[in-house]
Amino acid sequence: MVVTSTVLLKNSPKSLYKYLLRECQKLPKGADEFYKHSVKQSFKQHVAELDPERIQQIMEKALLDAKWIMQKYKKEPSPYPPKI
């Protein structure tokens, strides 16, 4: 089981949902709306889940995915000059 400090902070599905939507606001225009929709659909899909262990797995996966997406869109200056 993967345990991160973020998982400890986001101990309920509702707080995770709010956190993920706030993270989407940090993304570029277009991507933010796509991922907001994705977050909402994912939560709707798993709303009937009752097994606490499965819920924890879903939450951990969502946090890992969010971390990956944020890293993907993170703007880092290139050490090379732009090509013309």
C-alpha positions as a Markdown table, in Angstrom:
| # | Residue | x | y | z |
|---|---|---|---|---|
| 1 | Met | 0.0 | 0.0 | 0.0 |
| 2 | Val | 1.3 | 3.4 | -1.0 |
| 3 | Val | 1.1 | 6.0 | 1.8 |
| 4 | Thr | 2.0 | 9.6 | 1.2 |
| 5 | Ser | 1.7 | 12.6 | 3.4 |
| 6 | Thr | -1.0 | 13.9 | 1.1 |
| 7 | Val | -3.1 | 10.8 | 1.8 |
| 8 | Leu | -2.9 | 11.5 | 5.5 |
| 9 | Leu | -4.2 | 15.1 | 4.9 |
| 10 | Lys | -7.0 | 14.0 | 2.6 |
| 11 | Asn | -8.7 | 11.5 | 4.9 |
| 12 | Ser | -12.2 | 11.7 | 3.4 |
| 13 | Pro | -13.5 | 11.4 | -0.1 |
| 14 | Lys | -15.1 | 14.8 | 0.2 |
| 15 | Ser | -11.9 | 16.6 | 1.2 |
| 16 | Leu | -10.1 | 14.7 | -1.6 |
| 17 | Tyr | -12.7 | 15.8 | -4.1 |
| 18 | Lys | -12.3 | 19.5 | -3.1 |
| 19 | Tyr | -8.5 | 19.2 | -3.2 |
| 20 | Leu | -8.5 | 17.7 | -6.7 |
| 21 | Leu | -10.8 | 20.4 | -8.0 |
| 22 | Arg | -8.5 | 23.1 | -6.5 |
| 23 | Glu | -5.5 | 21.4 | -8.1 |
| 24 | Cys | -7.3 | 21.5 | -11.5 |
| 25 | Gln | -7.5 | 25.3 | -11.2 |
| 26 | Lys | -3.7 | 25.4 | -11.4 |
| 27 | Leu | -3.7 | 23.7 | -14.8 |
| 28 | Pro | -3.6 | 25.5 | -18.2 |
| 29 | Lys | -6.9 | 26.6 | -19.8 |
| 30 | Gly | -8.5 | 23.7 | -21.5 |
| 31 | Ala | -6.7 | 21.1 | -19.5 |
| 32 | Asp | -8.3 | 22.4 | -16.3 |
| 33 | Glu | -11.8 | 21.8 | -17.6 |
| 34 | Phe | -10.9 | 18.4 | -19.0 |
| 35 | Tyr | -9.5 | 17.2 | -15.7 |
| 36 | Lys | -12.3 | 18.8 | -13.6 |
| 37 | His | -14.8 | 16.8 | -15.7 |
| 38 | Ser | -12.7 | 13.7 | -15.2 |
| 39 | Val | -12.6 | 14.2 | -11.4 |
| 40 | Lys | -16.4 | 14.6 | -11.3 |
| 41 | Gln | -17.0 | 11.6 | -13.4 |
| 42 | Ser | -14.7 | 9.4 | -11.3 |
| 43 | Phe | -16.4 | 10.4 | -8.1 |
| 44 | Lys | -19.8 | 9.7 | -9.6 |
| 45 | Gln | -18.6 | 6.3 | -10.8 |
| 46 | His | -17.4 | 5.3 | -7.3 |
| 47 | Val | -20.2 | 6.9 | -5.2 |
| 48 | Ala | -21.7 | 3.5 | -4.3 |
| 49 | Glu | -18.4 | 1.9 | -3.2 |
| 50 | Leu | -18.8 | 0.7 | 0.4 |
| 51 | Asp | -15.6 | -1.2 | 1.1 |
| 52 | Pro | -13.3 | 1.1 | 3.1 |
| 53 | Glu | -10.1 | -0.6 | 1.8 |
| 54 | Arg | -11.2 | -0.2 | -1.8 |
| 55 | Ile | -12.1 | 3.4 | -1.1 |
| 56 | Gln | -8.7 | 4.0 | 0.3 |
| 57 | Gln | -7.1 | 2.4 | -2.8 |
| 58 | Ile | -9.2 | 4.6 | -5.1 |
| 59 | Met | -8.2 | 7.7 | -3.1 |
| 60 | Glu | -4.5 | 6.8 | -3.2 |
| 61 | Lys | -4.6 | 6.2 | -7.0 |
| 62 | Ala | -6.4 | 9.5 | -7.5 |
| 63 | Leu | -3.6 | 11.3 | -5.6 |
| 64 | Leu | -0.9 | 9.6 | -7.5 |
| 65 | Asp | -2.7 | 10.5 | -10.8 |
| 66 | Ala | -3.1 | 14.1 | -9.7 |
| 67 | Lys | 0.6 | 14.3 | -8.8 |
| 68 | Trp | 1.6 | 12.9 | -12.2 |
| 69 | Ile | -0.7 | 15.3 | -14.1 |
| 70 | Met | 0.6 | 18.4 | -12.1 |
| 71 | Gln | 4.1 | 17.3 | -12.9 |
| 72 | Lys | 3.2 | 16.9 | -16.6 |
| 73 | Tyr | 2.0 | 20.5 | -16.9 |
| 74 | Lys | 4.7 | 22.0 | -14.7 |
| 75 | Lys | 6.5 | 24.6 | -16.6 |
| 76 | Glu | 10.2 | 24.3 | -16.3 |
| 77 | Pro | 12.5 | 26.6 | -18.4 |
| 78 | Ser | 14.5 | 24.8 | -20.9 |
| 79 | Pro | 18.3 | 25.1 | -20.6 |
| 80 | Tyr | 18.5 | 25.4 | -24.3 |
| 81 | Pro | 17.6 | 28.5 | -26.4 |
| 82 | Pro | 14.4 | 28.2 | -28.4 |
| 83 | Lys | 14.6 | 26.9 | -31.9 |
| 84 | Ile | 13.8 | 29.3 | -34.6 |
